[in-house]
Amino acid sequence: MPAGVMIPARNMPSMITGNGSVSGYGTSSGLTLGQQPNNMMEGQLHPLEMTQNASESEIARMRDEEFDSTNKSGSENHELGGSGDDQDPRPNKKKRYHRHTQHQIQEMEAFFKECPHPDDKQRKELGRELGLEPLQVKFWFQNKRTQMKTQHERHENTQLRTENEKLRADNMRYREALSTASCPNCGGPTAVGQMSFDEHHLRLENSRLREEIDRISAIAAKYVGKPVVNFPLLSSPAPPRPFDFGSQPVTEEMYGVGDLLRSISAPSEADKPMIIELAVAAMEELVRMAQMGEPLWMTSLDGTTCMLNEEEYIRTGIGPKPTGFKCEASKETTVVIMNHINLVEILMDVNQWSTVFSGIVSKASTLDVLSTGVAGNYNGALQVMTAEFHVLSPLVPTRESYYVRYCKQHAEGTWAVVDVSLDTIRPSPTVRCRRRPSGCLIQEMPNGYSKVTWVEHVEVDDGGVHNLYKQLVSSGHAFGARRWVSTLDRQCERLASLMASNIPTGDVGVITNQDGRKSMLKLAERMVISFCGGVSASTAHTWTTLSGTGADDVRVMTRKSVDDPGRPPGIVLSAATSFWLPVSPKRVFDFLRDEHSRSEWDILSNGGAVQEMAHIANGRDPGNCVSLLRVNSANSSQSNMLILQESCTDPTASFVIYAPVDIVAMNVVLNGGDPDYVALLPSGFAILPDGMTVTDVGMADSGGSSGSLLTVAFQILVDSVPTAKLSLGSVATVNNLIACTVERIKASLSCDNA
């Protein structure tokens, strides 16, 4: 799969040429971080070697000379008490200057940090220690204060100039939009070639809002007796129609418009007693469901999952099931390598929770905290939350939920955390997913382990799921308890490897530096979160389908990256497609993560050999690891590059996610530096079982009959100016690029399967 290719706009060769062809990776990441070169010089033996450009003494001398040139009376002062040259009336006589020594400057700068305004006594004492006249010391401090003030003003001017440029760019964009506005008579759009990508999306949003107003008006007419008044729009929206990208028609698909999460606010005071009562009842139901077996739970035919007996549940459940909704209920138990206190903290901290479960949770927030708990822990904690759950494919609509989360300690070493939807308290016509009491029972075990029993119980309208994923979703493997437990187990192993101190030093490429390991794992974690958040059909995304290719549909969307230190600035084009393969998920995962077979599918590597330079093991499975790869380009005119890759697998899903990285920046990370400022555009693969097999869905052997659902996604920087228009040629090139990659993967795996 092509890397998260960042096409630079300045000083670097573009991977999308003027005729739409694709060149190689070029420089390591297409980014310029600081002013250091990010490419490796020819003949360099190791990709991570760096040279120091200047010694400390040279840097100090340069700083001294810069200070001298700015302040003539500071580092260069008139010599006092000399031969009277300063009073010589002859104009041709040059004045003599006294240059402070490096020691004198360092001492005065150190004193300046403590006291910028020394009094006469302090100046005399400092002058005596440094061999300077008090007046010389006075002049130096005056000039130093002036210099600091000038630097501060210069910094403020730079900020104001940047803001001014942003406003000017926005102004130009608005002027451009006005110049291509729709016709005031017919409401039709202007010619496609004159309409920006943003304007197209705004028109679609305008049309959607009009339809939403009509729908709400119909509901109001039904229940209130009269329709809501329709407020006219400024201009009549054009009817939805295919949007022509060159020769390929494009139709808009918006899975879930986020009406639920956008319309929800914190609960009122009148609602809080009912929320508390509902949470207590949900906790009792969760504990009962977690501890009970038959007849409430029935084992599936293959003996791998527990299925809910709905008839038995109806007798004791909370409220009726909404009409037209389907029940999904499952239970799973496992032992994880984490103590119960840390598990509870992860579940009750929305940021940690959404990070650990980034493959399931696309976004989450806490609206209100009704209780923080007692006795300094989370016992009794109560939070009102919203969350969006996803499958890593644009073909599966996300599930939005508005619920309360309640944590309770039941006995020494036994905790429970439960979620239950609040739509019974605040009904909404847009609810398509209702969380029955769901959560986990956590029991303390010896040696820092915990036993986790997870219950996942939802009622959902899954009518928008694509046929390709219907079997997976209906089987419960996409959102069920096994998915949550498998992810938790894998992430606990990852956190344990992060804290490990007994790293074997014999293996080649193993990173033993503890700070370097933490920084690299943190960078890889951000890469995975960014990939997962940009692949699904989240309500924050608007995917555009490129149809008429004769192959699997490719979906694209654009995002503007501005003032994000972890992402290169400009227009980022994301492309994704999902398809079925008649190969087990394990074989697909092993093929894609292996650096030796990378040249079979990675077009942009141009057939270059890939070598693993360093790796960090993340668990018992050898497939769970973070690697640093080097691509040795077959084209001698292209420099080598580095790729950061994380591969992870569990019985329910597997991922191979990677991004080109800057060589200089990776040296900083490997030495324990801050990874938050390393710019990344992650790409990769999400591998899911197709749900058709009755065997172990994630680890079927090569002879099994299970197939795989593979999502291919990558990101490319098409323009470094955030306000620029999207090039239609770039869209066509990206479409061809991803289609060729898919064909290569199919060809390679079908040969293996033959």
N, C-alpha and C positions, 0 to 999 in steps of 0.2 A: 504493500500500500504506500503510496507517495507520502512522504513525510509532511509534517505541518509546515509546508513550504512557505517561507516569507519572501516575497518578491520585492526587493528593494527598489525604491524610486530614484535613489541618488547614489552615484559613485560605485555601483555594483551592477554586474550583468543581470538582466531579468530572465527568469525561467520561461516567461511567455513572450515570445518574440513577436515582431510586428506581423508576421504572416500566420500567427496562431500556432506555430510549432512549439515544442517543449524542449528546452535544453536541460542540462544536468543540474545538480544541486548548486554548483558554483561555490561560493564561500560557505563557511560552516553553517550559518543560520540566516544570512542575509541581513544581519543586524550590525550596527556599530554601537557598542557599549563603551561609553567614555571616549577616549581617543586612542585606545590600544588597537593594534591590528588583530583581527579575529581569524586570520588565515595562517596556515603553517608554512614556513619557508621551505623551499625545496632542499632536500638533504637533511632535514631535521630528524633526529633519531627517535624522539619521543614526543607525542602530541601535546603533552601537558607541560613541556619545559617553557619557562619564561625567563627573560633576561631583565636585569634591572637597568633602566635607561640612564640613570644618573646617580652618582654617589650622594651621600647625605651632605658632604662638605660642598659639593657643587650646587646642590639645591639651596643650601644656606647662603652661599655666595650670590646666587642669582636673586634670592629674596632680598639680600642686603642691597644689591645694586638697584633693584626696582624701588626699594624704599628710598635710596639715595636720590634717584632721579625725580621722585615725586616730592621729596621734602629736602630742599637745599639747606635748610637750617637745622636739620635733624642729625642725620648721620654725617653730614659735612657741615661743620660749624666754623665760623670765623675764629681764628686762633686768638685767644685773649692773653693779654699781658705780654705780647711779643714785642717786636721792634717798632711798632707804630705804623705798620703797613696799612692798617685799616683807615688811618687818617691821612694817608698820603694823597695830596690833592692832584697828583699827576694822573690823568685819565688812562695813559697807556700802561700803567703799572697794574698787573693782575693781582687780585686778592689771593691770599693763601688760605687754604682750607685744611681743616683737621678731620681726618677720617677716623671714626670710632672703630675700635677693634671688635672682633666677633664676640669676645668675652664680654665687653662692655654692653654691646647691644643685647645679648642674651640676658644679662643681669637686669638691665633696665626694662626689657619686655616682661620678665618674670615679675618685677616689682609693679609694672603697669597693670598686670592682671589683678593684683591684690589692691593696688591703690592708684587710680589714674590721676588723682589730684594731690600730689605730695606737698606738704608745707615746707617752709624754709629750713626747718631743722632736718626734715627727712632728705631734702635735696642736698644739704651740706654733708650729711652722713653718707649718702649714696655717692656723692662726688669724691669724698675722701677715700672711700673703699675702691672706687674705680679709677682714681687719678684724674678726675675731671673737675672743672670749675663749676660751682653751683649754677652759674648762668647757662653753661652748656647743658647741664641736666635739665634746667627749666625749659630751654629751647626744645630739647628732644621730646619732653613730655607734651609741650604745646603742639608740636608737629605731629606727634603720635595721635593725639586726640583729634586733630584736624583730619588726619588720614582715616581714622576709624569712622568719623562722621561722613567723609566723602564716600567711603566704601558702602556704608549703609544707604546713603542717598542713591548711589549707583545701582544697588540691588533693588531698591524700591522703583527706580526708573525702569529697570529691566522687567519687573513684574507688571508695571503699568503698560509698558510697550507690548508685552505678550497679551495682556487682556485686550488692548486696543486692536491687535491683529486678529484676535478671535472675533471681536465684535465686527470688525471690517469684513471678515470672511462670512459671518452669518448674514450681514447686511447684503453682501453680494449674492449669497444663495437665495435670500428672500426676493431680491430684485429679479433674479433669474426665474424664480418660480412665478412671480407676477407677470413677467414678460411672456410666459408660456401658459397662462391661465386658460381655463375652459371658456368656451363661447358663452356670453351672457344670454343669448337668444335660445340656442338649442341645448346648452348644457353639455355638449359633446367635448371630448378631449381633443387636444391638438395632435399633430402628427406624432407618431411613436418616437421617431428619431429626435424630437425636441422635448420629450418628456423624461424627466429623471426617474431613477428607480424609486426614490423616496416619494415622489408625487404619485407614482402608480400605487404604492402601498397606502398612501393617504386617501386616495379615491376608493380603494377597496374598504378601508376602515369606515369611510363616510357612508358607503352603501350598507355595510353591516350594521352601523348604528341606526340607519333608517329602518332596516328590517327589525331591529330590536325594539324600536319605538312602536312599530306596528304590532309586534307580538304582545308587548306589555299593554298596549291599548286594547287589544282583543281580550286579554285576561281581565282588565279592569271593567270592560263592558259586560263581561259575563257575570262578574261577582258584584259590581257596584251598580250597574244598570245604565251607565253612560260611558262612552269612550273618553280616553285622555286626549286632550287637544294636542295635535301635532304641530310643533313649532317648525316653521319653514327653515330650510337650510339656506345658507348664503347663495349657493348655486346648486342647481339640480344635479344630483349625482348621475354619472353615466352608468348604464346597466353593465353588470359584470360580463366580460367577454375575454376571449383568449388574448394574451399579450404577446406580441410577436418579437422574439429575440432572433433576429436574422430570419432564418428559414424554419425555426423550430417554435411551434406554438407553446405557450405556457399557460397553465391554469392554476388558479390560487386555491390552496387548501389550508384551512385554519382549523386545527383540531383543538377544540376547547378555547373559548375566548376569555376565560378567567373571570367571568361575571361573579362567581361565588366569592373568590378571594378579594376581588376589588371592592365588593359591596359590604364586606364584613368589617365591623369595628369592635372595639372592646365592649364587653357586656355591661349592661346598666346595673345599678344597685338593686333594682327590683328582680333582676334575673339571677343574681348571685346565690340566694338561698336555694333556688331550684337547681342550679348547677352543682352545688355542694351535695344536695340530696341525690342527684343523678350519679355523681361520681362515686359516692359511697355504695350505692346499689350496684354499679358497674364493677367495683372492686370485689364485692361479694360474689358476683357471677363469674368473674375471671378466675378467682381462686378455686371456685367449685369446678369450673370447666377444666382447669389445669390439673386438678387432682383426680377427677373422675375418669373412668374407662368406659367399658360397655355398661349399659346400652347407649349412653350419650355419644360415644365415639366408636366407630366401626373401622376395622382395618381394611385397607384396599386389597384387591385381589392379588396384587404383586407383593403385598406385605411391606411396602415402603412408606406409606402415609396413613394417617388417621383421618377419616372422613366423619363429618358431623351427621348424626341422625336428626334431621330437621323436625320430624314429628315429636321426638322426645324433647327437643329444645323448645318448641313452641309452648309447651306447658309452663316453662319457667322463664322465658326470655323477656327482654324489656321492649314492649311495644310491638305493633304489627309490622310486617315487612311491606315496604312501599310497592304499589302495583307496578308490574312490569320489570321489577328488579330481580336480579339473579343472586342467589346466596353462594358465597365462597367462604368456606370455613376449613381450617386445618390446624393440626397441633404437632409440634416437634420438640424433642428433648435432646440436649447435647451437653457436653462438659467443655468449658473454655478455660484457657490459661490466663485468668484475670480474677482478682478477688472481688467479692460482692460489693464492696464500698465503691471501687472505681467504676464498676458496671453501672451502678445507680447514678453516679455523677455524670457519666456519658449520656445516659438516657434522659436526665433532667436538664442538661445543658443543651439548648437547641443548636448551638454552633457545633459542639462536639458530636451530637447525634447526627446532624445532617452531613458532617464530614465522614464519619465512620460508615454511614449507609448512603454514600453519594451515588452508588449504583442503583438505589431504590428511591431516594428522596431527591427531587430536583430543586426544591426550595422549601423553606420552613421559617416561621417566625412566631414569637411569643407575643400575643396581644395584651395579656394581662396576667399578673401573678396574684392570685387570691390568697395564697399562703406560701411562705418560704420554708415551712417546716418548723420543728421544735428541737431543742437540745443541740443546736448547732449542726444538724444534719437534715436530710430531705424527708424525714418521717413526717407525713402530713402535708407535704408540699402539693400545691394545686395550681396548675397553669392552664390558661385558655390559649389555644394555639391554632394556627392554620398550617397546612402542609400540602405539597403537591407530590404525588408518587408517580414514577415513570418506569418504562421499559426503554432500554437504549436502542430505540428505533423510531424514526418519524412516522411509522405506520400504526403505532399504538397510542391512542389518546391518553393523556395523563389523567390521574384521579385526584381531584381536589377535595379537601376535607377540612371541616371546622369542628374542633373537638376540645375536650378538656382532658388533661393528663394529671393523674393522681398517683402519688407515691406513698406507700405505707409499709412500715416494718411490722410483720406479723409475729415474729419470735426472734430470739437471738440468732443472728446469722441468716434470717429469712426475710426477703423483701419482695414486694410486688409493685409493678408499675402498669397502670391501665389507661387506655384511651377509650373514649366514647363520644360519638358525635353529638352536637348540640342542635341539630336541625329540628328536634322535637320542641325545643324551647324557642328557637327563632327560625321558623320554616322559610324555605326559599325555593322558588320554582326551578332554579337552575341546578339544584343538587342532583348529581348523577352518581354519587358514591356516599354511602352511609356506613360509618364504622360502628359496628356493634362492639361490646366490650372486648377489646383486644389488647394484648401486651404480654408480659412475661412474669414468671415466678422465679426468683433467684435464690438459690440455697448455697450457703457457704460449704466448701469442701477443704480437705487438708492441702497444705503446700501451695496456697494461693490460688487454687482452682475454684470454679463455681459451676454448679449445675443449673442450667437454664431451661425452663419449660416455656415454650412460646406458643401463644394462641393468637391466630389471625382470623378475624371473622368480619366480613364486610358484605354489604348488599349493594350491588352495582348495576348500572345500565351500561353494558359493554357492546352496544350496537355499533359503535364507531370503529371497532377493531377490524383491521384488514384481515382478509381471509387467510393470509399467510401465517398470521399469529393467533388465529382464533383457537386452535387446539391447545397451544401453549398456555394462553390466558385461561381458557375454560378448565384446564387440568389443575389450575391452582399453582403451577410452578413459576409463573411470572411474578405474582404478588404474595404467594402463600407463606406459611410459617417456615417451611424449609428454606426458602430463599433468604428470609431474615436471619435464621440461625446459622446457615452456611456462611453468610457474609460476616456475621459477628465472630464466628470461629476464626475465619481467615484474618480478620482485622486484629483480633487479639494476638494471634501469632506474629503479625507484623509489628505491633507495639512491643511485644516481648523481644523481638530481634533488635528493635531500636534501643532497648535498655540493656542489651547483652554486653558484657564486658570481657568474656572469655572467648575472644575471636581467634580461631586458628590462623596461624601466620604462614603455614607451609604452602597453602594453595596460591597459585599464581593469579594475580588480579584482585585478590580479596582486599577490601579497604579496611584497615585495622585502626586508623585514626578515628577515635570516638567522635570528636567534633565534626570531622569530615563526613562520617556516616550519618550523623543527625542532620547535617545541612543537605546532604544529597537525598535522604529519604523525605525531608520536608519539601524539597523542590519537586520530587517525583509525586508526592501527595497532591501538591497544587496542580501539577500537570494532569493527574487523573481526574480531579474535581472539575477542572476546566473542560476536559473532554466530555465527561458525563453530562455536564450542564449544557453542552452545546449540540448534543446529538438527538435528544428525544423531542417529542411533540409538545414541549412545554408551552404553556400559555404565553410565555415571554417571547416565543419565536413565531415567525411567519414564514413557513416554508413555501417555496415556489417549485412546482413540479415541471421538469423539462420532459415533455412527452414527444412522441413521434420518432424516438431513436431506434425503435425496433428491438430494444433490449430492455433490461430492467429500468424502471423509472429512476431518474436521478433528481433529487430535491436539493435546492440551493437556497441560501439566505445570506443577507449581508448584515454586518455589524460595524459600527463605528467605534474605534478604539481611541480614546482621548484621555490623557493624564492618567494612564494606568502603567505603573512602572514594571508590571509583570507581563505586559503585552505590547508589542510594537505599535506605534501610533499609525492610524490610517484606516483604510477601508479593508475589512477582512471578509473574504468570501468563503462560506462554509458549504460543503457539498457532501451528500450522504445518499446511500442506497442500501436496501436490504434484499436478500434473496436466499433461496433454499439450496442446500448442497446435500447430495446423497452420501455424506460421510459423517462419521461420529464427531461430536464436538471436540473430543480429546485429540483426534488426529488433525483436525483443522487448527487447533491451538498449538500443537507441537510443530506443525509446518510453519505457521506464521511467526512464532517466536524464535525459531532457529535462525541464527545469523548466517549459517551456511546456505540456506535455501532462500535468503532474502532477495538475491539477484533474480530469482525466478518470477517475482511479482512486482518488485520495486522498480518502476520504469526510470525514475529520476536518478537511480544509482548508476545508470549506464553500464551495467554489468560489472561494476567494480567489486572487488572482494571486501567482505565485511569482517572485521576482527573485534572480539570483545576485549576491551582494555581493562575494565574493572567491573565488579559486581558485588551486590549485597544480597545475601539470602534472606528471604522473608517468611519462611515457614518450613514445615516438614516436606511439602511437595517441592521438588526441584524447579517446577515451573513458576513458583512464586518468588520472584527476584527483581531487583533493580539493576540494570546494566548500563554501562557506558560503552558505546560502540564507535568504531572508527571505520569510515568508508574510504577505501583506497581507490580513488577514481581511475578508471582505465584510460581516461583522457589526461595526458600529461599537462595540458594547459589549465586543468582545473585543480584546485587545491584540495587536500584532504578535508574531511569534516567529521564532527562528532555528533552522535545521536544519543540522547537520554531515553531509555526504554524501561517501562515497567510492565511485566507480565504477571498476571494473577489468575488463579483458577480455583474453583470449588465445585461441588457436585451439581450446582444449579446454573452457573455462568462462568465464562472465561473472558479475559480481556488482554489485548496487546496494545499498549498505548505508547507513543513515542513522539519526540520533537527534536529538531535540530537545535544544537546549543552552541553558544559562543565559546571558543577555546579558552580565552582569557577569563571569562566569567566562570567557567567550570573549574579553573585553577583556584579561584577565590572560594568556591563552594567546597572543593575537596580539602581546603585548608581550614574549614570551619567557618567561612564567611557567611554573611546574610544572603540566603537564596531568593529573597522576595523581589530583588531587583533584576533577576535574570529573566529576560523577555522570552516567552514561550508561545508557540502556536501548535498545540498538540493535535495529533492525528492518530488513527488507529482502527481497531476492530473490536466489535462486541460479538461474542459467540454464544448462542443460546441453543438448547435442545429444541427440537420441533414439537415435542409433546406427544409424539406418536407411539413411542415405545413404552413397554411396561417394565423394562429393566431400569437400572440405575440411569437416570436421565442425563447426568453430567459426565459419567465415566464409562459409557458403554465401550466394549472392546471393539477392535477393528473389524471383527466379524459380525457385529450386531447389526440390527436393521434400522437403528435410529439415524435420523438425519440432523442437519444443523441449520440454524437460521443465523446468517452472517450479515452484520451491518458494517459497511465500510464507510469511513468518514474522514475527511481531512479539511484543513483550513489553509488558505493562501492569502498572503498580503498582496492585494492588487494595486494599491496606491497608498503612498505614505501621507497623503493629505486627506484628513478626515472629511473635508467638505467636497471632495471631488466626486464626479459622477462615475458610476460603475461602467466600465468598458464592456460593451456587448460581445466583443471578440474574446475577452477574458472568460466570460460565461461559457461560450462555445468551446473554448480550449479546455476548461476545467471539466466540462461534460465529457469530452473525448478522452481526457486523461483518466477519469474514474472508470469509464466504460472499458478502456483497455486494461486497466488493472484488474477489474472483475473478470474479464475474459482470461487473463493469465492465471488467476487463482483457480478458476474452474478447470482450465486445461491441465494445470499441474496436479490438482487433486483427483481429477478423473483418471489421469494416467496412473496415479498411485493406487486408485481403487479398482483399476482394471485387472 
